[in-house]
């Protein structure tokens, strides 16, 4: 049985990743009141926290753009496809693990929209982890088979 991962699924994942990058500032500001909390940090730590936030946003956007523009290349079973899909899979698997293991989600405001948002975002994160882990395994198996 051959695993088939359609381009549309990779592109949908890319759109979702770009969506997470776009919505990220809203979630930090409105849902978590992040900017007021980090103002309590020392100036250097404040800038480091902001920088890490931008890294997360930039990675989500970049992974999304790569997924949209290079969907076929992400499943061509090359060494580069293995590296990129492995990186993206590790990123999202790590995000999912961190989300459930360390984040106290009970601190989210109790409004229905935020609960729905939490479920929707977690669903996106899990789907990214699954799609890119499958792509990684597919690429790795194909590469091993031909080398």
C-alpha positions in Angstrom: 0.0 0.0 0.0 1.4 3.4 -1.0 0.7 6.4 1.1 -0.6 9.3 -0.9 -0.5 12.8 0.5 -2.3 15.1 -1.8 -0.9 18.6 -2.6 -4.1 20.2 -1.4 -3.6 18.8 2.1 -0.1 20.2 2.3 -1.4 23.6 0.9 -4.2 23.6 3.4 -1.7 23.0 6.1 0.3 25.9 4.7 -2.7 28.2 4.8 -3.4 27.1 8.4 0.2 27.8 9.4 0.0 31.3 7.9 -3.3 31.8 9.7 -1.6 31.0 13.0 1.1 33.5 12.2 -1.5 36.2 11.5 -3.7 35.5 14.5 -0.8 35.1 16.9 -0.5 38.8 17.9 -4.2 38.9 18.6 -4.1 35.9 20.8 -1.1 37.3 22.7 -2.7 40.7 23.2 -6.4 40.0 23.7 -6.6 36.5 25.1 -3.5 36.3 27.2 -2.9 40.0 27.9 0.7 39.1 27.2 2.1 42.6 26.6 1.0 43.9 30.0 2.5 40.8 31.7 5.9 41.1 29.9 6.2 44.8 30.8 7.1 43.6 34.3 10.3 42.0 32.9 13.7 43.7 32.9 14.4 45.5 29.6 16.7 42.9 28.2 14.3 40.0 29.1 11.4 42.0 27.7 13.2 42.3 24.3 14.1 38.6 24.4 10.5 37.6 25.0 9.3 39.8 22.2 12.0 38.4 19.9 11.0 34.8 20.7 7.4 35.8 19.9 8.5 37.1 16.6 10.5 34.0 15.9 7.4 31.8 16.5 5.3 34.0 14.2 8.0 34.1 11.5 8.5 30.3 11.6 4.7 29.7 11.4 4.5 32.0 8.4 7.6 30.6 6.7 6.5 27.0 7.1 3.2 28.0 5.7 4.7 29.7 2.7 7.0 26.8 2.0 4.1 24.4 2.2 2.0 26.5 -0.2 4.7 27.2 -2.8 6.6 23.9 -2.6 3.9 21.3 -1.8 5.1 18.8 -4.5 8.8 19.3 -3.5 7.9 18.5 0.1 7.0 15.0 -0.9 9.6 14.2 -3.5 11.5 11.9 -1.1 14.8 13.8 -1.5 17.2 14.4 1.4 16.1 18.0 1.5 12.4 17.0 1.7 13.3 14.8 4.6 15.1 17.6 6.3 12.4 20.2 5.8 9.4 18.0 6.6 11.3 16.6 9.6 12.0 20.1 10.9 8.3 21.2 10.4 7.1 17.9 12.0 9.4 18.3 15.0 8.3 21.9 15.4 4.6 21.1 15.5 5.0 17.9 17.5 6.9 19.9 20.1 4.2 22.6 20.0 1.5 20.1 20.7 3.5 18.4 23.5 4.2 21.8 25.1 0.7 23.0 24.7 -0.8 20.1 26.6 2.1 19.4 29.1 2.9 22.9 30.2 0.4 25.6 29.3 -2.3 26.2 32.0 -5.2 26.6 29.6 -7.6 27.2 32.6 -6.3 30.8 32.6 -8.0 31.5 29.3 -11.0 33.8 29.6 -14.2 31.8 30.0 -16.0 33.3 27.0 -17.3 30.7 24.5 -15.4 32.3 21.7 -12.1 31.7 23.5 -13.0 28.1 24.2 -13.9 27.5 20.6 -10.7 29.2 19.6 -8.7 27.0 21.9 -10.2 23.8 20.4 -9.8 25.1 16.9 -6.1 26.1 17.4 -5.3 22.8 19.1 -7.0 21.0 16.2 -4.8 22.9 13.8 -1.6 22.2 15.7 -2.4 18.5 15.9 -3.2 18.4 12.2 0.1 20.1 11.3 2.0 17.6 13.4 0.2 14.6 11.8 0.5 15.9 8.2 4.2 16.8 8.5 5.1 13.6 10.5 3.4 11.6 7.7 5.3 13.5 5.1 8.6 13.0 6.9 8.0 9.3 7.2 6.9 9.0 3.6 10.0 10.9 2.4 12.3 8.9 4.7 10.9 5.5 3.6 11.1 6.5 -0.1 14.7 7.8 0.3 15.8 4.6 2.1 14.2 2.5 -0.5 16.0 4.2 -3.4 19.4 4.6 -1.7 
